[in-house]
C-alpha cells in the first residue's frame, strides 16, 4: 500500500474511526475518494481490502455475489467466431435452447451477450496485435442455476464442443 502512504493497519483504523463498519461498499469507496483523494481505482481497491480484512467480503466476491468465469480458445478466424455468436440462426446450431441477448457487438472483433439467467458472455479476438477484448463467460451469480443448463454450462460441456463450432455453426467443412 506504499502508493497510498498508508498500510492496511492504518487504513483499517482510519476507516473504523469514520464508521465504515456500518457503511455500504459504495459509501466506503465514496468516503475514501472524497475525503482521502483516493482516485477511482484506489478507492475501490482500498474498499475491497478493508471489507475482506473486516470479514465482510471473500476473495472473488462482488456486491452481487461471486464471480465465476471460464474461457475457451476456438481455432477459427475471428470473423467466423463473431458470426457464430452474433447470428441467431448459427448460434442456435451449437447453443440449442439457450436464450441470449446481444448487448454490444463490434464486427468482427467482439460480441457481448447476456443469457436469460443473467450470465454475461464476452467473445473477442485475441490474436497478437488485435485490440484486447476479454473472451470469457462470467461473472455468473453462483447458485442461480442448479440444473446445469443454460449459460453456466456453456463452456463446461452442455453446449456442443467449441471444436465442433466451425461445422455446427455453419462455419466450415463438416
C-alpha positions in Angstrom: 0.0 0.0 0.0 3.1 2.1 -0.4 1.4 4.3 -3.1 -1.4 5.4 -0.7 1.0 6.4 2.0 -0.7 4.1 4.5 -0.5 0.4 5.3 -3.6 -1.8 5.9 -3.4 -1.4 9.7 -3.6 2.4 9.2 -6.4 2.2 6.6 -8.5 -0.1 8.8 -8.0 2.1 11.9 -8.9 5.2 9.9 -12.0 3.7 8.2 -13.1 2.2 11.5 -12.9 5.6 13.1 -15.0 7.1 10.3 -17.7 4.4 10.9 -17.0 2.4 7.8 -18.1 -0.8 9.6 -21.6 0.4 9.2 -21.3 1.8 5.6 -22.1 0.1 2.3 -19.4 -0.6 -0.2 -20.4 2.4 -2.3 -20.3 4.7 0.8 -16.9 3.5 1.9 -15.5 4.0 -1.7 -17.0 7.5 -1.8 -15.5 8.3 1.6 -12.0 7.3 0.5 -12.4 9.1 -2.8 -13.7 12.4 -1.4 -12.0 12.6 2.0 -8.7 11.0 1.2 -8.5 11.7 -2.6 -8.0 8.1 -3.4 -8.9 8.2 -7.1 -11.4 5.8 -8.5 -9.2 2.7 -8.7 -7.5 3.2 -5.3 -10.8 3.9 -3.7 -12.3 0.6 -4.9 -9.1 -1.3 -4.1 -8.9 0.0 -0.5 -12.6 -0.6 0.0 -12.4 -4.2 -1.1 -9.3 -4.8 1.0 -11.0 -3.2 4.0 -14.1 -5.3 3.5 -12.0 -8.5 3.3 -10.0 -7.7 6.4 -13.2 -7.0 8.3 -14.8 -10.2 7.2 -17.4 -8.5 5.0 -16.2 -9.9 1.7 -14.4 -13.0 0.4 -12.0 -13.4 -2.5 -13.9 -13.2 -5.8 -17.0 -11.9 -4.1 -18.7 -9.0 -5.7 -21.5 -6.8 -4.3 -24.0 -9.0 -6.2 -22.5 -12.4 -5.4 -19.5 -14.4 -6.5 -17.8 -14.2 -9.9 -17.1 -17.3 -11.9 -15.6 -17.3 -15.3 -14.2 -19.7 -17.9 -12.6 -19.3 -21.3 -12.0 -21.4 -24.4 -9.9 -20.8 -27.5 -11.6 -21.7 -30.7 -9.4 -22.2 -33.7 -11.5 -20.4 -36.3 -11.0 -17.0 -38.0 -12.2 -14.0 -35.9 -15.0 -13.2 -38.4 -16.3 -16.8 -38.3 -16.3 -16.9 -34.5 -18.1 -13.5 -34.4 -20.7 -14.7 -36.8 -21.3 -17.9 -34.7 -22.0 -15.7 -31.7 -23.8 -12.8 -33.3 -26.0 -14.6 -35.8 -29.1 -16.1 -34.1 -29.5 -18.9 -36.6 -25.9 -20.0 -36.5 -25.8 -19.7 -32.7 -28.9 -22.0 -32.4 -27.0 -24.8 -34.0 -24.4 -25.0 -31.3 -26.3 -23.5 -28.3 -29.7 -25.1 -28.7 -32.2 -23.9 -26.1 -30.0 -21.1 -24.7 -31.6 -17.7 -24.9 -29.1 -14.9 -25.4 -29.5 -11.1 -25.9 -26.7 -9.2 -27.7 -25.7 -6.2 -25.6 -22.9 -4.9 -27.9 -21.2 -6.2 -31.0 -18.3 -4.8 -33.0 -17.8 -7.0 -36.1 -15.7 -9.0 -36.4 -13.8 -8.1 -33.2 -16.1 -8.6 -30.2 -19.6 -9.5 -29.0 -21.1 -9.3 -25.6 -24.3 -11.2 -24.7 -26.4 -11.9 -21.7 -28.2 -15.2 -21.0 -31.7 -15.5 -19.7 -30.2 -16.4 -16.3 -28.2 -13.1 -16.1 -24.9 -14.6 -17.0 -22.7 -12.5 -19.3 -20.7 -13.8 -22.2 -17.9 -12.0 -24.0 -16.2 -13.2 -27.1 -13.3 -11.5 -28.7 -10.3 -11.6 -31.0 -7.1 -12.4 -29.0 -4.6 -12.7 -31.8 -1.3 -10.9 -31.4 -1.8 -7.3 -32.4 -5.5 -7.4 -32.0 -7.1 -5.0 -29.6 -7.5 -7.0 -26.4 -11.1 -8.0 -25.7 -12.0 -10.4 -22.9 -13.2 -13.8 -24.2 -15.0 -15.4 -21.3 -18.2 -16.3 -19.8 -18.9 -14.6 -16.5 -19.5 -13.3 -14.0 -22.1 -15.7 -13.1 -24.1 -15.2 -9.9 -23.3 -18.5 -8.2 -26.3 -20.6 -7.3 -28.7 -19.1 -9.8 -29.0 -22.2 -12.0 -28.5 -25.5 -10.3 -29.9 -27.7 -13.1 -26.7 -27.5 -15.2 -28.5 -25.9 -18.1 -28.0 -22.6 -19.8 -25.0 -20.3 -19.6 -23.2 -21.7 -16.6 -22.6 -24.9 -18.5 -21.9 -23.4 -21.9 -18.2 -23.9 -21.7 -18.3 -26.9 -19.4 -19.9 -29.4 -21.8 -23.7 -28.8 -22.1 -23.2 -26.9 -25.3 -21.7 -28.6 -28.4 -17.9 -28.7 -28.2 -16.1 -25.5 -29.3 -14.0 -27.7 -31.5 -17.2 -28.6 -33.4 -18.1 -24.9 -33.7 -17.0 -24.5 -37.3 -19.3 -27.3 -38.6 -22.2 -26.9 -36.2 -22.4 -23.1 -36.7 -22.0 -23.5 -40.5 -18.5 -22.1 -40.5 -16.6 -24.7 -42.2 -16.4 -28.3 -43.5 -18.4 -30.9 -41.7 
